[in-house]
Amino acid sequence: MAKSYASGVIAASVEQVWQAVRDFNGLPTWHPAIEASEIEGGGPADAVGCVRHLTLTDGGAVRERLMALDDIDHSYTYEFVTSPFPVRSYRSTIRVAPITDTGHSFVEWFSHYDADAADEQQLGQTFAQGVYRTGLNGLAEHLGG
């Protein structure tokens, strides 16, 4: 099973960061690669089991199911329902933790997935840099730090 990982420090409180991240339908607000998001069926974005349909800025589409939402640990986990990526059983988590010394936040975003060995290196780069790093940079910019 392959893993991709990115992390960063955001100059905002854990409460501020979690408020932005927690909205499972809110990626277009802070992730520059996401054009639009819609919760299928119109249900609440914090209902475990809901599916978001993401439209990417390159015209691609991804459907993701919310698997867990933890307001105490400031994390959520989701899985691909459908995607343009050649992966199997993709599951990803984004988590926000306080940096108690500064009042800033440590954010980590990672995934575990199955893929053909020939695709793993490229997928690792795509997820870690193209999705997670880009998203964390956009989140920091959105929150002013």
N, C-alpha and C positions, 0 to 999 in steps of 0.2 A: 504494500500500500504506500503510495507516494504522499508527501506532505509539502505544502507551500506555506510560507509564513512571512509576515511583515509586522513591524511595530513602530510606534513613534510616541513622542511626547507632545501633548497639545496644551498650550498655555491657557487653559480654562479649567474650571472646577469639574469634578467628576459628575456633578449634578447637571451642569450645562452640557457637557459632552454626551452624557447618557440621554438627555432629553432629545438631542438631535439624532443620535444613533438608534434609539429605541423604536422610533417610528419605522416599522417594517415597510411602509409605503413611501418613506421619505427620502430614499436615495437620490432622486433627481435634485433635491435641495442642495446637496453637498458633494455628490460624486460627479465629476465632469464627464464621465463616459456613459452616464445614464440619462437618456432623453426624457423618459416618462415611466411611470409605475402605476399599476392599477391592481387593486385587490379583486380577484375574480369573485363574482357573485355579490360584490358590494359589501361584504361583511367587515367587521372591525380588523384593523391592521395588527392588533395585539392578540388575536385569537390563535392559539396553537392549532396548527392544521390548515390555516388559511394559505392561499397560494397567491403570490404576486406575479404579475406579468410585467417584465421589464422590457422596454424598448431601448436599445443601445444607440449611441450617437452615430454608429456606422450602419444603422438600419437593422442590425441583428435583433434577436429576441431571446429571452431567457425566462423560464417559469421556475419559481422557487417556492418551496413549502416551508413554513415556519415550524420547526420541530420542538423548540424549547425557548422560553422567554423567562429570564430570571432577574427580577428587579433588585434583589439583594446583591447578587454577584455582578450586576450590570453587564449581562451578556445575553446573547441569543444565538441559537444554532438553526441553520436552515440546510435544506438539501435541494439539489437540482431535480426538477420534474422533467424538464426538457431544456436543452442548451445546444449551442453550436459546437461545443467542445467535445473532443473524443474521449470522454471519461465515463466511468461506471461508478455507481454508488458514491458520488461526490457529497461530502458533508462539510460545512464551513461554520466557524464560530467567530464572532466579534465580541471582544470583552474590553471593558473600561475599568481601570483601577486608579485610585487616588495616589498621587505622589505626595505623601504627608509633609515632606520637608518644604515644598514650594507651593502646594495648593493646586498644582497642575495635574494633568491626567496622563496615564500611560495607557495606550490603546494597542491591542494586538488583534490581528485578523489572520486566521489560518484555516487551512482545509486539509482533509484527508480524502483521498480518492484512489480509485483503481483506474489504471490506464495501461495501454500497451507500452512495453519498455521503450520502444522507439519514439514514443510521444512524450515521455515523462519529463525530459529536460526542457523542452519547449513549453510544455504546460506549466512546469514549475516557474519558469520566467514570466509567462503570461499572467498567472495568478498572483505571484508575489509582487511583481513590479507593475504590470499593466492594470491589474484590478485593485489589489490591496494597497500598494504604495500610492498609486494615483488617488485612490479614495481617501486615504489618510491625509494626504497633502490637501485635497479638496476640503476635507473636514476641518483641518487646521485653518485654512483660509476662510471658510464659512464662519468659523467662530472667532475670527480676528486674531489668530496667533499661529 
